[in-house]
Structures are given as structure tokens and as C-alpha cells.
């Protein structure tokens, strides 16, 4: 089995507390990226999941979109969870991956958010979240392959300007 670890980093002009909330609160996550509604029980062993918004339900996705367990929660600095995408048989059959958010305030560049995703044994999920499957010619609302780079770019835009990349 090949080890696959992806590291994505972005600098955001926002406090660590604001970034933490944007990652862990459904009123934020419904606004950026793929717009799911997160639920976190922020303690080791606690469940986390991402529920569908109305747009997902209208498209036929009525169950949870992501499932997992909280391994570590140190607000607003670090969140480690197991993570499984449930949208599509190829990815739902793969093992849980490990997702780590490190949030560090810097002296000069705002706050550094590093997302480390250990996708060992999950090649289909790795391809999807890497952005490898992105269709750059897709229209608004159709960009279903930009992965973490697209999610983090959208999060940065929302926190810094109040607007998302694709309205």
C-alpha cells in the first residue's frame, strides 16, 4: 500500500478563532467550498459529519456527505479527525483517512492554516481532494473537483472579503 499524504497551506487575514469557527460551525461551512453543514462533537471520540444543504438534497444527496470521528480538538489551534467522503461508491468503500487542521497565528502574515490529509489506502479520495479531477471549464456551481485547494481558497476569500469565489 502506498502512503499518500497531501499538505495544503494558506495564509488568511483572520484570527485563529474566526478560522476555527469557519471550519467547525455549520453557519460558516454552508457558505464556502462545497457548502455542507458540519456537526462536530469536539472531544476525542466525538462524532463529526457533514450533512447536505438543500442544493445537495435537490441533487439527490439526502444522506450524510462526510463521516468521521474527532481524534483531537484544541481550539483554536488544532483539529484532527478521521474523514470519509460518502458521495459515490468508489470513495465510500475506501478506508477512513486522517485530516489535520493546524491553525497558527503569525507575526507578519495573518494566520497560517495547514491542512494535512493522510489518504493512505484511499486512492480515489486522494485524486478527488487533490484537485486532480477539477474541470476548470465548468460553470458556476459545477466545480466539483477542485479539492482542498479550491475549498481553502474559497474559505480565505470569504473570511477576508465576505464574498466567495463562485456566487
Secondary structure, DSSP 8 states (H G I E B T S, - for coil): ----EEEEEEEESS-HHHHHHHHH-HHHHTTSTT--EEEE--STT-EEEEE--HHHHHTT--S-SEEEEEEEEETTTEEEEEEEE-SSHHHHTS--EEEEEEEEE-SSSSEEEEEEEE-TT-HHHHHHHHTTT--TT--TT-----HHHHHHHHHHHHHHHS--S--
